[in-house]
Amino acid sequence: MFELRMPSFGADMDDGVLVQWRMEPGQAVRRGEVVAVVETQKGAIDVEVWQDGTAARLVAQPGQRLPVGDVLAVLASPDEAWQGVAARAAEAAAAPGPPRPAAAPTPVSAPVPAPAPALAAAPARVSPAARKRAAELGLDLGKLVPAQPGAPISLADVERAAAAAAPVDAAAAMRAAIAAAMTRSKREIPHYYLGCELSVEAAHRWLEDFNAQRPITERVLFAALALRAVALALREAPALNGRFQAGRFEPAPAIHLGVVTALRGGGLVVPTVHDADRLALPQLMAALREVLSRARGGRLRSSDLADSTITVSNLGDLGVDTVYGVIYPPQVALVGLGRVQRRPVVREDGIIAAERTLNVTLSADHRASDALAGAGFLAALRERLAHPETTP
């Protein structure tokens, strides 16, 4: 028996709303299968199950808001009868909680005379403009309260009530969640910043030759080459790849890159490219294309937003030269990539030439690493981009 719980899709998520079940009791499900849809500030997310089993009891109901970690459903393992698991889950849910301690006896006091009943309040007066606007909006005037006690209900009172009843703007809710996470980051994480300008002339020339041998639909973008170089460089800087939790740094056993992605409707999501250092360059390009397509199409899965160990923010396509990022807790580092641009470079032989260069920045948590580790990462990244033939 195992439980499906409300997943966390980042430090900015406290709860979610179950929108739809895609399984029913008695239905067998496979690892990776979408079994529910959950609404969060990031939009509607497909929730996958992480192991094979059979749905036994659906605990949560569509439309119900649940905190992160609350049980959504109970499933039977492949070697269990789902009916028995469902019965045990129902019994556990119906079992009374721990007995409360007996209350201390209340001392008897003299009876207090009951207060006289208050006079019923007179119905509030309503201005003609307010009455007309309330009718247009379908508001019940009997439930409106004037801003000033005793004053008639005004047009401003009606507009204020209408604004309070308006549905929450999804983009505004996402912006508020991002603001909360970034405020927490700047408050709790002692950031340090490093940056350097890297030559990517050799990388671009190599990539042009690499793509010339491939069909147009399978060609690789420089962004994918840069991501793979970042992933490989992180092998030499484990202090930047992991999480700071419960007062200590926990290095991650794998390298999962979170890629900052802007949504068409506003806001950001950070889908994950899992095991980025183990993917060949064409595989990484395919994984990146797929996850970005789902993110921008509003079809993200729970696995797309899980397990990232470091974040990469690439704003080069928007013409940004340098990115100074804020770490996404509980991660301990963020890599910023600016635009590739031809800049004057002095070669080792003293000749000045125009070469393509890239500004790279590192935002890191001083509790997990120091500048020496950060500099080592940037040096490793420089080496990877200078010798791109070692990257695929």
N, C-alpha and C positions, 0 to 999 in steps of 0.2 A: 504494500500500500504506500502511496506517496501523494503529496499535496501539490496542487498548482496554486501559487500565490500571486498576488498583485506584484508584478515586477517593478523594479526601479529603472528608469531610463535616464538617470543622471541626478546630480546633486540638487537640481532645481525642481525635482518632482517629489511631492508629499503624498499625493493620492491620485486616483484615477476613477473613471466611470466605466463600468461594464456596459458595453453597447449591445453586444450580440454573442450568443454561444454558437459555435460551429461544430458542436458535438452534443450527443444526448446520452443518457444513461444506457449502458450496455454496448456502446459503440467502441470498437477497437481503434486505437490511434497509434501512429508511428512517430518515432523521434523526428522532430523538425516539422511536424504537421501543424498547421494553423488551427487552433481549437477555440479561439475567442478573439473578439475585437474590443480594445480598450481605448477610451478617449482621454487624452492628456493635453497639456498646453502645447505639445508638439504635434497634435492632430490625432487622427485615428491610427492606432498601431495594431497590427496583427500579432497576437500572442501565440507563440509556438510551445509545444510540449517538448520536454528535454529527454524523455525516454519512452520506450514502448509501454503501452498499457491499455486499460479499458476504463472508460468513464463510469464511475460508480455513483457519485452524488454531486450534483451541481449546487454548491453552497450559496453562491451569490446570484442575484437576479438581475436581468437587464435593467439598466437605469439606476442601479445602486452605485453609490460612490464609496470606495473603500480605500483606507490608507495603504501605503506601500507595505507589503509583507503579509497582509490579511489573506486568508484562504479564499480562493475562488472556487475550487473544486477538489474532490477527492477521487483518486484513480486507483484501480487495482493493478498490481504488477502482473506480468504475463502468466505467472504460475499461480495466481489467485483467482477465485470465483468472485466476479464483481458483485453479485448479489449479497454475498457475505460481507464484503467490504462496505457496501452501501448500508447494510443493517447496522454494522458496528459504528459507522460514521454518524448515522441517525441517532443511535443510542448515546453516543458521546455528546452530540449537540443538545440532546434533551436532558442530559444529566444535570442535576442542580449544581450550582457552584459551591465553593466551600462555605460552611455555615458561618453566619455573621455572629460576632460576640453579642451576648445578651445585653440589652441596653440597661443602664442603671435606672433604678426606680425614680420616677419623677416626684419630687416633693409636692404635697398637696398644698395649695395656697387658697386664699379666700377668693371666691368667685368675683370676676370683674364684670361690671355691668356692660351689656352690649351697647355699642355706640348707636346713636340714632341714625336711621337710614339717610344717606345723602340724597339731596334733591337731584332728580334727573337733569342732566345738562341740556340746555336748550340747543336745538339744532343750529349748526353754524350757518351764518349767512354766506351767500355765494355771489360774487360779482357776475354780471351778465357775460362778460368775456370768458371768465373761468368756466361758467356753466356750458357755454358753447364749445370751448376747447375740450372739456372733459367728455362731452358727448361724442366729439370727433374721435377721441382716443379710446373710448369705451371704458373710461374710469368711473368707479363708483364714488360719487361725491360723499356718500356717508362714511367712507373710510379715509377721507382726506383730513388733514389737520393743518390749520393755518400756521404760518411762521410765528405770528404774534398772538398769544392767547387773547381771545375775545374779539379778534379782528375778523373781518370776513375773509373767506377763501378767495385768494387772488389768482390771476393768471399765472404768476410766478410759482405759486404753490402747486398748481396743476402740472406745470412743466417740470418742476422738481420731482414730483411723484412719478411722472412718465419716465424721466431719466432713470430713476431708481428701479423701475420695473423693466427697463429695456434689457434685452439679452446681452450677456457679456461679450465684448469684442474679442474674438479668438486671438487676433494679433496682439491686442493690448495685454491679454492674459499671458501670452508667451513672453512679451517684452518684460512684464513684471516678474515672471519666473527667472528670466535671464538676469535681470537686475539684482534679484535676491541672491542668486548664486555668485555673481561677480562681486557683489558687496561683501559677501561672506569670504570670498577668496582674498580680496584686498585687506580685509580685517584680520584674517587668521594666518595667512601665508606670507612669510617674509621673502618676497621676491628678490632675485638678483637677475641682472640682464647682461647678456653678452651679444656681440654682433660682429660680423665680418663680411667682406665683399669677396665672393668666390668667382673664379673664372669658370664659365661653363661653355667656352668655345669648343673644347675637345668633346664635351658631352653632346653638344648640338650636332657637330659634324658626324660623330659616331651614330647618333640617332637617325640622321638623314640617310646614312648608308644602310642602317638596319631596316628602316621603313621602306627603302627602295626595293627590298627583296620580298615585301609582303603585300597582299591585296589591300586595297584602300580601306576596306571595312575592318582590317585587322591591324592597322597602323597604330603606333603607340605615341601618346602625347608626352611632351617633356615633363608634365606634372607627374606622370606615373614613374618616369625615370628618377625624378627628384624624390618621390616618396620611397622608392625602393632604396635609394642611397641613404635616406634618413634611417630607414629600418635597419640596414646593414651597419651603419655607424653606431646605432644604439647597442649593438652587440658588444661594443667596446666601451660603453658607458651605461652599465646596468643601474647606476644610481639615479638615472633620469627616467627609468622605465619601471613604473610601479605605482603604489599608492601609499599615502601617509594616513594611517588609521590607528585609533586607540593610542595615540601618543608615540607611534613609532613608524618607521618606513618599512614597507613590505615590498621587496623586489618582485616583479612579475616573472613567471616562468616562460612567458611567450611575449611576442611583440605584436600588439594589436593597435593599429593607428586609427585614431579618431580624426576624421576629416571634416573641418568646419564647412557647412553648406548653407547658403542663403536660400530661403524659400520664396517662391513667387508672391505669396500673399503677405510677406513680411516675416521677420523672425529668423532664427537660426536653428539648425539641428546638427548633430555631430555623429553621423553614421560611422560604423567601424569597418575597417579592412582587417580581417583577422589573419594572424600569422603572416604579416606582410614581408618579413625577411625570408620566409620559406617559399614564397611564390616567385616563379620565373616572371620576367618582365611582362610577357604577353598575358600571363595569368593575372598578374596584378592589375594590368590595364582593364581586363575583362571584369574583374571583381569591382574595380572602382567605377566603371561605367554602369554596372548593374545596380550598385547600391545608390549611386547618385540619381539614377533614373527613378528608383523607387522613392527616394527622398523628395524629389521635385514633383513627383506624381502623387504624393500623399499616400503611398502604399508601403510604408516601412513596416518591417517585422520586428518583433522584440529582439531577435538575435542581431539585427542591424544596429541596435543602440546599446548593446551589451558588451562589457568586458574591455573597452578601450583602455590602454595603459599609458598613452601619451597622446596629445592632440597636435595636429598640424593645421595651421591657418595660412592659406595661400591666397593672397589678394593681388597677385601679379596681373591677372587678367583685367583687373579694375584700374590698372595704372599706378598702383601704390608701390613706392620704392622700398619702404621699410615697414615691417609689422612689429609693433610692440604689444605682445599679447598678455592676457590675464589668464593665469593657470586655472584649469577647470577642476575643482576639488572632487574627489580626494587624490587626483593625479598630482604629480610633482614637477611637471615640465610642459612647456608648449613651444613648438618650433614655428617661427614665422618666416614665410617665403614671400619676397617682393617680386617685382617684375624683372624679367630678363631684358637687359638693355645694352646696346653697344656703348662702351665707355672707353676713354683713353687708358691704356695699360702700358706700363714700362716693363718690357721683357728683360730677361736675365742678361741679354747681350746689349742692353741699353737702348734698344730701339723702341720708340713709342708707336703703338698700334691700337686700332679700334677693335676691341674684342667684346664678345657677349659676356656679361657678368651678372651675378645674382646676389642681392643683399639677403643674408640669412641672419635671423636673430634667435636667441634662446632666452626664454623666461623660465627660471627654475626656482625651486623651493630650497632655501638655505638650510632647512631642517633635514633635508635628505641628501644634499650634495653641496659642494662648494665650487668656486670659480675654476679650480684646477680640473675638476671632472667635466665642467661645462666646456672648458677650452679643449679638453681631449676629444669631446664629441665633435666640436666644430672642425678640429684637425682631421678626424676620421672622415667627416663628411667631405671636406676639401679633397682628400685623397680619392674617395669614391667617385667624385664628379670629375676629377682630373684624369682618372683612368676608367672610363665608363665600360670598357670591355670586360671589367671584372664584375660589373653590376648584374648582368642578366643571369 
